[in-house]
Amino acid sequence: MTAAISIAGLTKVYGEKRALDGVDLEVAEGSIFGFLGPNGAGKTTTLRVLTGLARPTAGEARVFGRDVVSATNAVRADIGFLPDVPGYYGWMTAPEFLRFAGRLFGLSGKTLDARVEALLDLAGLGGVATKIGGYSRGMKQRLGVAQALINAPKLLMLDEPTSALDPIGRKEVLDMIASLGGRTTVFFSTHILADVERVCDTVAILNEGLVVTQAPIGELKDRYSASRLVVEVTEAADELASRFAAEPWASEVQRTENGAFSIAVSNLDAARRAIPAAVAERGVGLVRMEAGEVSLEEVFVDLVGGEG
């Protein structure tokens, strides 16, 4: 199966700034893919190259096997795109705006009518007569996603679609994105980790113009969980936590609840030998010692050094 997006060595230079510095990335067809990174990491530049709005300085980018530079119009026909700050004609209603967008793609008649009706329902805007100028930010973003789907694209690209929304608006947009799973490939660029964790199946983390990791979210979290232990003892938890914090194999110790604490370890085998011995030496009971589950936020901070 051809990848929805395939990028190799992608570089984009603006003057002396390298916005992209040899990006390698592959997005499987049908996935909801989270493209994650701090502000200024190069996410928007990547989307601009993929949509033909910017030309790469070096490297290659393909959408469904077509080079984005040499086959621009063919690529665009397969893409729906929502920029980070979408523009609207405030005097239009949502149906008028979607019909306008559809006609730009050559749609008309019953095909356009059916497409507009279905997308208004998907966006929760069916029957809304208010002009777009009176919409909330969340309504505008949902309309923006609907507009990006008007041409029935094989690939939907969203640039920070929830960044300026309140919690209700974010939930509405994320529900809309989640409903697209299995129907189209979604490339979802954001710096909001909770949004990615909620709707995406795979993630790539971009930092300073480079992809520092790419994996299914579950696999990525499991990979980092293997370097964290949760320990619970019957007593003397504070004393033992302080002792373990001084060990060379422990990079971080956090007290959690009751007699438990979490230890980030650099040498798992050494930790597994030392912890039971220390607990026994102290004469207290070891209730549990198990791999600790990590959040996507912890993985992100570890990889990008807490930036953004």
C-alpha positions in Angstrom: 0.0 0.0 0.0 1.3 3.5 -0.9 1.9 5.7 2.1 -0.4 8.7 2.3 2.7 10.9 3.0 6.3 10.0 2.5 9.1 12.5 3.3 12.8 12.0 2.9 15.6 14.4 3.9 13.2 17.4 3.6 15.0 20.7 4.2 13.6 24.2 4.1 15.9 27.2 4.6 14.7 30.8 5.0 17.8 33.1 4.9 20.0 31.7 7.7 17.2 29.9 9.4 16.8 26.1 8.8 13.0 25.7 9.4 13.3 22.0 8.4 16.6 20.2 8.7 16.4 16.8 6.9 12.9 15.6 8.0 12.1 11.9 7.4 8.5 10.9 7.9 6.0 8.3 6.7 2.2 8.4 7.3 0.2 5.3 6.7 -3.0 5.6 4.7 -6.1 5.6 6.9 -4.4 6.7 10.1 -5.2 9.7 12.3 -1.6 11.0 12.6 -0.5 13.5 15.2 2.3 15.8 14.1 3.5 17.1 17.4 6.0 19.7 18.4 6.6 22.9 20.3 5.9 26.3 18.6 8.5 27.0 16.0 9.5 23.4 15.5 8.7 23.5 11.8 5.2 21.9 11.7 3.5 24.7 9.6 6.4 24.8 7.2 6.0 21.0 6.6 2.3 21.5 5.9 3.1 24.3 3.5 5.5 22.2 1.6 3.1 19.3 1.4 0.3 21.5 0.1 2.5 23.2 -2.5 2.4 26.5 -0.8 6.2 26.4 -0.2 9.0 24.8 -2.2 11.6 22.7 -0.4 15.2 23.7 -0.4 16.3 20.0 -0.6 14.8 16.6 0.0 11.6 15.0 -1.3 8.0 14.9 -0.2 5.3 12.7 -1.8 1.5 12.5 -1.3 0.1 9.1 -2.3 3.3 8.5 -4.4 3.2 11.9 -6.2 6.0 14.4 -5.8 4.5 17.6 -4.3 6.8 19.8 -6.5 6.3 18.2 -9.9 2.7 17.1 -9.6 1.2 20.0 -7.6 -2.3 20.0 -9.1 -2.7 16.3 -8.9 -1.5 16.3 -5.3 -3.9 19.2 -4.4 -6.9 17.2 -5.8 -6.3 14.6 -3.1 -5.9 17.1 -0.2 -8.2 19.0 2.1 -6.4 21.7 4.1 -7.4 23.8 7.1 -4.7 26.4 7.9 -4.1 27.6 11.5 -6.0 30.9 10.9 -8.7 30.1 8.3 -10.4 33.0 6.5 -14.2 33.3 5.8 -16.6 35.6 4.1 -18.6 36.7 7.2 -21.6 37.7 5.1 -22.1 34.1 3.9 -24.1 31.3 5.7 -22.4 27.9 6.1 -24.3 26.4 3.2 -23.3 29.3 0.9 -19.7 29.0 1.9 -19.5 25.2 1.4 -21.2 25.6 -2.0 -18.7 28.3 -2.9 -15.8 26.0 -1.9 -17.4 23.0 -3.8 -17.7 25.0 -7.0 -14.0 25.8 -6.9 -13.5 22.0 -7.1 -15.9 21.7 -10.0 -18.8 20.2 -8.0 -22.4 21.1 -8.9 -25.9 19.8 -8.9 -27.0 16.9 -6.8 -23.4 15.9 -6.0 -22.7 19.3 -4.4 -26.1 19.4 -2.7 -25.5 16.0 -1.1 -22.0 16.9 -0.1 -23.0 20.1 1.6 -25.9 18.5 3.5 -23.7 15.7 4.8 -20.8 18.0 5.8 -23.2 20.4 7.6 -24.5 17.5 9.6 -21.0 16.3 10.4 -20.0 19.7 11.6 -23.2 20.1 13.7 -24.2 23.1 11.6 -27.3 21.7 9.9 -30.2 24.1 10.1 -28.0 27.0 11.4 -29.1 30.1 9.6 -26.7 32.6 11.3 -24.2 34.2 9.0 -20.6 33.1 9.6 -19.6 36.5 11.0 -21.8 35.7 14.0 -20.2 32.3 14.6 -18.1 31.3 17.7 -14.5 30.3 17.1 -15.5 26.6 17.6 -18.3 26.9 15.0 -15.8 28.5 12.5 -13.3 25.7 13.1 -15.9 23.0 12.5 -17.0 24.8 9.4 -13.3 24.9 8.4 -13.0 21.1 8.7 -16.2 20.7 6.7 -14.8 23.0 4.0 -11.6 21.0 3.9 -13.6 17.9 3.2 -15.8 19.3 0.4 -13.7 17.7 -2.3 -13.8 14.2 -0.5 -10.0 14.3 -0.1 -8.0 11.2 0.5 -5.8 13.2 2.9 -7.0 15.9 5.4 -4.3 18.2 6.8 -5.2 20.3 9.8 -2.8 23.0 11.2 -3.4 23.7 14.9 -7.2 23.3 14.6 -7.9 23.5 18.4 -5.2 25.9 19.6 -7.5 28.9 20.2 -10.6 27.1 21.4 -12.3 26.9 24.7 -12.8 23.4 26.2 -16.2 23.0 24.6 -15.0 24.1 21.2 -12.0 21.8 21.4 -14.2 18.8 22.3 -16.5 19.5 19.4 -13.7 19.8 16.9 -11.9 16.7 18.3 -15.1 14.7 18.1 -15.5 15.7 14.5 -11.9 14.6 13.7 -12.3 11.3 15.6 -15.4 10.5 13.5 -13.2 10.6 10.4 -11.2 7.5 11.4 -11.2 4.9 8.7 -12.8 7.3 6.2 -9.8 9.5 5.3 -6.2 9.9 6.4 -5.9 12.8 8.9 -2.6 14.6 9.4 -3.1 16.6 12.5 -0.5 19.2 13.4 -0.6 20.6 17.0 1.4 21.4 20.1 -1.5 20.3 22.4 -0.5 16.8 23.7 -3.9 15.9 25.2 -5.6 16.4 21.8 -3.2 14.0 20.1 -3.5 11.4 22.9 -7.3 11.6 22.5 -7.8 11.2 18.8 -4.6 10.0 17.1 -3.3 6.5 16.6 0.3 7.4 15.5 2.5 10.3 16.4 5.7 12.0 15.2 7.4 14.5 17.4 9.2 17.4 15.6 11.8 19.5 17.3 14.1 22.2 15.8 13.3 21.0 12.3 13.9 17.3 12.9 11.7 14.4 13.6 13.0 13.0 16.9 10.6 10.0 17.0 7.7 8.4 15.2 5.6 5.5 16.4 2.1 4.4 17.3 1.1 6.2 20.5 0.7 3.0 22.5 4.1 1.7 21.4 5.8 5.0 22.2 4.4 5.1 25.7 5.3 1.4 26.3 8.8 2.1 25.2 9.2 4.8 27.8 7.3 2.9 30.5 10.1 0.3 30.4 12.4 2.9 31.9 10.1 3.8 34.9 9.3 1.8 38.0 6.5 2.3 40.5 7.4 1.1 44.0 5.1 0.8 47.0 6.2 0.0 50.5 4.4 -0.5 53.8 6.4 2.3 55.5 9.4 4.6 55.4 8.5 5.7 51.8 10.1 9.1 52.1 13.3 7.7 53.5 13.6 5.1 50.7 12.7 7.6 48.0 15.5 9.9 49.2 17.9 6.9 49.2 17.0 5.8 45.7 17.3 9.4 44.4 21.0 9.3 45.2 21.6 6.1 43.2 23.4 6.4 39.9 20.7 4.4 38.1 17.9 6.8 39.2 17.4 10.0 37.2 14.3 11.1 39.0 12.2 10.0 42.0 8.7 11.3 42.6 6.4 10.6 45.5 2.9 9.7 44.4 0.4 8.5 47.0 0.3 6.5 50.2 3.6 4.5 50.4 4.3 4.7 46.6 6.8 6.5 44.5 7.9 6.5 40.8 11.5 6.1 39.7 12.9 7.0 36.3 15.7 4.6 35.8 18.7 4.5 33.4 19.6 0.9 34.3 16.5 -1.3 34.8 18.4 -4.4 35.8 20.4 -2.6 38.5 17.2 -1.0 39.8 15.4 -4.3 40.0 18.2 -5.8 42.1 18.8 -2.8 44.3 15.3 -1.9 45.3 14.2 -5.1 46.9 17.5 -5.4 48.7 17.2 -1.9 50.1 13.6 -2.4 51.2 14.6 -5.7 53.0 17.5 -4.0 54.6 15.2 -1.3 56.0 12.9 -4.0 57.4 9.7 -2.9 55.7 7.4 -4.7 53.3 7.5 -4.4 49.5 3.9 -4.1 48.3 4.7 -3.9 44.6 7.4 -3.0 42.1 6.1 -2.7 38.5 6.6 -0.9 35.3 5.1 2.6 35.5 2.7 3.9 32.8 3.9 7.2 31.3 1.8 9.9 29.6 2.5 11.3 26.1 3.4 14.5 27.9 6.3 12.8 29.8 7.6 11.4 26.5 7.3 14.7 24.8 9.2 16.6 27.6 11.9 14.0 27.6 12.4 14.3 23.9 12.3 18.0 23.4 13.7 19.1 26.7 10.6 20.8 28.0 10.5 23.4 25.2 7.2 25.0 24.2 
